[in-house]
Amino acid sequence: MSVITAEEIAENPGILSAYDLISRLRPNYLRGTAEITGSQSIQVRVDNGPQREVGDLRSIDVRQVQEIRYYTPQEANVRFGVDTNVPVVAITMKRLK
């Protein structure tokens, strides 16, 4: 598992979307396994919710993100209890105080 931390997010104030942040800091998160399996390249989950599309990352305001974790397919199977052949990008949003 690999993580983009709150500190890394804060160090990039000009980036507004989760997609742009990931593209800049960890572009390998977005590559997935499509070239191997021919299926969707990655799964996206926000606050452990249902699966979302990769394009949804463009609408997530990175200023509201606490951290972004990348799980390999094997790690995702353990973490989310689903049988998946693709990596998962899991976003944890900041909590209101």
MDAnalysis code that builds the backbone (N, CA, C; Angstrom):
import MDAnalysis as mda
import numpy as np

u = mda.Universe.empty(291, n_residues=97, atom_resindex=np.repeat(np.arange(97), 3), trajectory=True)
u.add_TopologyAttr("name", ["N", "CA", "C"] * 97)
u.add_TopologyAttr("resid", np.arange(1, 98))
u.add_TopologyAttr("resname", ["MET", "SER", "VAL", "ILE", "THR", "ALA", "GLU", "GLU", "ILE", "ALA", "GLU", "ASN", "PRO", "GLY", "ILE", "LEU", "SER", "ALA", "TYR", "ASP", "LEU", "ILE", "SER", "ARG", "LEU", "ARG", "PRO", "ASN", "TYR", "LEU", "ARG", "GLY", "THR", "ALA", "GLU", "ILE", "THR", "GLY", "SER", "GLN", "SER", "ILE", "GLN", "VAL", "ARG", "VAL", "ASP", "ASN", "GLY", "PRO", "GLN", "ARG", "GLU", "VAL", "GLY", "ASP", "LEU", "ARG", "SER", "ILE", "ASP", "VAL", "ARG", "GLN", "VAL", "GLN", "GLU", "ILE", "ARG", "TYR", "TYR", "THR", "PRO", "GLN", "GLU", "ALA", "ASN", "VAL", "ARG", "PHE", "GLY", "VAL", "ASP", "THR", "ASN", "VAL", "PRO", "VAL", "VAL", "ALA", "ILE", "THR", "MET", "LYS", "ARG", "LEU", "LYS"])
u.atoms.positions = np.array([
    [0.857, -1.178, 0.000],
    [0.000, 0.000, 0.000],
    [0.893, 1.228, 0.000],
    [0.461, 2.231, -0.704],
    [1.173, 3.494, -0.812],
    [0.196, 4.613, -0.465],
    [0.709, 5.707, 0.102],
    [-0.172, 6.767, 0.602],
    [0.303, 8.140, 0.147],
    [-0.655, 8.988, -0.252],
    [-0.428, 10.428, -0.399],
    [-0.991, 11.036, 0.876],
    [-0.135, 11.632, 1.658],
    [-0.517, 12.138, 2.972],
    [-1.098, 13.552, 2.929],
    [-1.691, 13.954, 4.039],
    [-2.223, 15.315, 4.171],
    [-1.108, 16.345, 3.994],
    [0.091, 16.018, 4.459],
    [1.223, 16.930, 4.318],
    [1.586, 17.128, 2.850],
    [1.591, 16.042, 2.082],
    [1.890, 16.166, 0.655],
    [0.815, 16.967, -0.067],
    [-0.426, 16.765, 0.327],
    [-1.521, 17.517, -0.278],
    [-1.334, 19.008, 0.004],
    [-1.004, 19.354, 1.251],
    [-0.815, 20.755, 1.641],
    [0.362, 21.399, 0.911],
    [1.347, 20.607, 0.528],
    [2.518, 21.121, -0.170],
    [2.245, 21.423, -1.645],
    [1.027, 21.155, -2.103],
    [0.658, 21.373, -3.509],
    [-0.623, 22.194, -3.601],
    [-0.585, 23.451, -3.123],
    [-1.806, 24.255, -3.043],
    [-2.422, 24.635, -4.387],
    [-1.669, 24.578, -5.460],
    [-2.206, 24.958, -6.767],
    [-3.014, 23.862, -7.441],
    [-3.008, 22.670, -6.858],
    [-3.739, 21.551, -7.443],
    [-5.108, 21.469, -6.786],
    [-6.162, 21.414, -7.599],
    [-7.518, 21.472, -7.052],
    [-8.265, 20.144, -7.033],
    [-7.989, 19.249, -7.972],
    [-8.749, 17.991, -7.999],
    [-7.880, 16.815, -7.569],
    [-8.533, 15.780, -7.054],
    [-7.823, 14.568, -6.653],
    [-7.120, 13.951, -7.855],
    [-7.763, 13.995, -9.010],
    [-7.157, 13.438, -10.224],
    [-5.839, 14.146, -10.549],
    [-5.858, 15.471, -10.517],
    [-4.651, 16.233, -10.837],
    [-3.544, 15.985, -9.813],
    [-3.919, 15.860, -8.545],
    [-2.931, 15.591, -7.500],
    [-2.273, 14.230, -7.723],
    [-3.090, 13.221, -7.971],
    [-2.549, 11.882, -8.209],
    [-1.682, 11.885, -9.466],
    [-2.138, 12.556, -10.511],
    [-1.365, 12.627, -11.755],
    [0.001, 13.245, -11.529],
    [0.063, 14.219, -10.655],
    [1.327, 14.904, -10.384],
    [2.230, 14.098, -9.452],
    [1.661, 13.586, -8.346],
    [2.499, 12.950, -7.323],
    [2.711, 11.449, -7.506],
    [1.692, 10.726, -7.957],
    [1.784, 9.271, -8.092],
    [1.052, 8.800, -9.352],
    [1.532, 9.178, -10.530],
    [0.819, 8.815, -11.761],
    [0.631, 7.307, -11.927],
    [1.496, 6.513, -11.314],
    [1.344, 5.057, -11.408],
    [0.044, 4.571, -10.779],
    [-0.548, 5.343, -9.859],
    [-1.839, 4.974, -9.254],
    [-2.928, 4.845, -10.334],
    [-2.805, 5.620, -11.394],
    [-3.853, 5.677, -12.415],
    [-3.661, 4.670, -13.542],
    [-2.565, 3.975, -13.545],
    [-2.279, 3.049, -14.645],
    [-3.047, 1.750, -14.535],
    [-3.140, 1.202, -13.364],
    [-3.928, -0.006, -13.162],
    [-3.439, -1.194, -13.959],
    [-4.385, -2.040, -14.345],
    [-4.043, -3.297, -15.004],
    [-4.780, -3.490, -16.323],
    [-5.342, -2.466, -16.899],
    [-6.149, -2.598, -18.114],
    [-5.375, -3.254, -19.245],
    [-4.107, -2.914, -19.350],
    [-3.327, -3.493, -20.438],
    [-3.137, -5.004, -20.257],
    [-3.275, -5.501, -19.049],
    [-3.118, -6.930, -18.771],
    [-4.464, -7.649, -18.860],
    [-5.477, -7.100, -18.206],
    [-6.758, -7.791, -18.088],
    [-7.782, -7.389, -19.141],
    [-7.622, -6.211, -19.727],
    [-8.597, -5.725, -20.691],
    [-9.848, -5.159, -20.033],
    [-9.865, -5.088, -18.710],
    [-11.021, -4.563, -17.985],
    [-10.683, -3.196, -17.403],
    [-11.591, -2.675, -16.573],
    [-11.376, -1.366, -15.956],
    [-10.011, -1.339, -15.279],
    [-9.314, -0.237, -15.401],
    [-7.944, -0.164, -14.925],
    [-7.821, -0.057, -13.413],
    [-8.699, 0.689, -12.765],
    [-8.662, 0.812, -11.302],
    [-10.080, 0.994, -10.778],
    [-10.222, 0.754, -9.493],
    [-11.460, 1.104, -8.795],
    [-11.161, 2.319, -7.933],
    [-12.159, 3.137, -7.728],
    [-12.037, 4.307, -6.855],
    [-13.086, 4.176, -5.766],
    [-12.670, 4.398, -4.533],
    [-13.596, 4.384, -3.394],
    [-13.345, 5.623, -2.551],
    [-14.423, 6.242, -2.098],
    [-14.333, 7.432, -1.250],
    [-14.984, 7.096, 0.082],
    [-14.226, 7.280, 1.158],
    [-14.706, 6.981, 2.516],
    [-15.350, 5.594, 2.596],
    [-14.694, 4.614, 1.991],
    [-15.150, 3.214, 2.010],
    [-16.528, 3.019, 1.390],
    [-16.964, 3.971, 0.592],
    [-18.268, 3.866, -0.064],
    [-18.214, 2.953, -1.273],
    [-19.292, 2.958, -2.054],
    [-19.350, 2.098, -3.241],
    [-18.327, 2.517, -4.296],
    [-18.067, 1.618, -5.193],
    [-17.104, 1.856, -6.261],
    [-17.533, 3.045, -7.113],
    [-16.547, 3.856, -7.498],
    [-16.772, 4.995, -8.386],
    [-15.895, 4.870, -9.608],
    [-16.130, 5.733, -10.571],
    [-15.351, 5.746, -11.805],
    [-14.098, 6.604, -11.635],
    [-13.083, 6.327, -12.427],
    [-11.845, 7.105, -12.390],
    [-12.127, 8.572, -12.666],
    [-13.031, 8.867, -13.589],
    [-13.369, 10.252, -13.918],
    [-13.920, 11.038, -12.745],
    [-14.491, 10.332, -11.765],
    [-15.015, 11.011, -10.575],
    [-13.916, 11.700, -9.775],
    [-12.676, 11.268, -9.939],
    [-11.564, 11.901, -9.233],
    [-11.420, 13.374, -9.617],
    [-11.857, 13.724, -10.817],
    [-11.753, 15.119, -11.283],
    [-12.694, 16.047, -10.519],
    [-13.758, 15.508, -9.946],
    [-14.730, 16.340, -9.229],
    [-14.505, 16.346, -7.719],
    [-13.471, 15.686, -7.245],
    [-13.186, 15.662, -5.811],
    [-12.214, 16.777, -5.486],
    [-12.665, 17.722, -4.671],
    [-11.849, 18.874, -4.259],
    [-10.755, 18.389, -3.320],
    [-9.521, 18.479, -3.776],
    [-8.399, 17.950, -3.008],
    [-8.229, 18.673, -1.665],
    [-8.769, 19.868, -1.542],
    [-8.673, 20.585, -0.258],
    [-9.514, 19.921, 0.822],
    [-10.425, 19.043, 0.413],
    [-11.273, 18.314, 1.361],
    [-10.767, 16.887, 1.622],
    [-9.626, 16.547, 1.027],
    [-9.088, 15.189, 1.136],
    [-8.073, 15.107, 2.273],
    [-8.220, 14.085, 3.107],
    [-7.266, 13.822, 4.183],
    [-6.078, 13.006, 3.666],
    [-6.379, 11.921, 2.919],
    [-5.312, 11.109, 2.358],
    [-5.840, 10.272, 1.200],
    [-4.909, 9.789, 0.397],
    [-5.234, 8.928, -0.733],
    [-4.348, 7.692, -0.625],
    [-4.984, 6.524, -0.604],
    [-4.241, 5.262, -0.502],
    [-4.413, 4.443, -1.765],
    [-3.336, 3.776, -2.133],
    [-3.346, 2.888, -3.289],
    [-3.180, 1.461, -2.794],
    [-4.100, 0.584, -3.200],
    [-4.042, -0.829, -2.841],
    [-3.838, -1.662, -4.096],
    [-2.908, -2.594, -4.049],
    [-2.759, -3.554, -5.145],
    [-4.015, -4.425, -5.176],
    [-4.234, -5.179, -6.241],
    [-5.412, -6.052, -6.267],
    [-5.467, -7.012, -5.068],
    [-4.341, -7.561, -4.680],
    [-4.317, -8.476, -3.543],
    [-4.674, -7.748, -2.233],
    [-4.098, -6.561, -2.030],
    [-4.412, -5.773, -0.836],
    [-5.878, -5.358, -0.822],
    [-6.419, -5.007, -1.999],
    [-7.824, -4.592, -2.097],
    [-8.754, -5.745, -1.737],
    [-8.413, -6.945, -2.157],
    [-9.229, -8.110, -1.816],
    [-9.335, -8.280, -0.307],
    [-8.220, -8.097, 0.387],
    [-8.211, -8.219, 1.846],
    [-8.957, -7.052, 2.489],
    [-8.677, -5.842, 2.048],
    [-9.223, -4.631, 2.682],
    [-10.727, -4.475, 2.460],
    [-11.182, -4.701, 1.229],
    [-12.570, -4.426, 0.884],
    [-13.436, -5.675, 0.785],
    [-12.822, -6.851, 0.897],
    [-13.584, -8.085, 0.888],
    [-14.260, -8.385, -0.432],
    [-13.664, -7.930, -1.503],
    [-14.217, -8.205, -2.825],
    [-13.165, -8.916, -3.653],
    [-13.596, -9.672, -4.613],
    [-12.680, -10.345, -5.510],
    [-12.435, -9.426, -6.700],
    [-11.310, -8.783, -6.702],
    [-11.004, -7.827, -7.761],
    [-9.657, -8.147, -8.371],
    [-9.519, -7.886, -9.631],
    [-8.249, -8.073, -10.321],
    [-7.603, -6.745, -10.647],
    [-8.112, -5.675, -10.039],
    [-7.573, -4.346, -10.319],
    [-7.222, -3.636, -9.011],
    [-6.315, -2.669, -9.084],
    [-5.981, -1.883, -7.904],
    [-7.144, -0.980, -7.484],
    [-7.063, -0.496, -6.253],
    [-8.067, 0.424, -5.718],
    [-7.368, 1.690, -5.237],
    [-7.903, 2.839, -5.631],
    [-7.493, 4.128, -5.078],
    [-8.580, 4.507, -4.083],
    [-8.206, 4.570, -2.802],
    [-9.159, 4.854, -1.726],
    [-8.877, 6.241, -1.166],
    [-9.910, 7.080, -1.165],
    [-9.767, 8.462, -0.695],
    [-10.508, 8.604, 0.624],
    [-9.806, 9.191, 1.593],
    [-10.412, 9.514, 2.880],
    [-10.587, 11.020, 2.939],
    [-11.825, 11.446, 3.104],
    [-12.129, 12.868, 3.155],
    [-11.909, 13.404, 4.569],
    [-11.632, 14.704, 4.671],
    [-11.497, 15.346, 5.979],
    [-12.837, 15.331, 6.682],
    [-12.815, 15.237, 7.972],
    [-14.028, 15.261, 8.794],
    [-14.296, 16.692, 9.260],
    [-15.551, 17.062, 9.287],
    [-15.908, 18.386, 9.795],
    [-15.716, 18.404, 11.303],
    [-15.203, 19.507, 11.788],
    [-14.962, 19.628, 13.236],
    [-16.016, 20.460, 13.890],
])
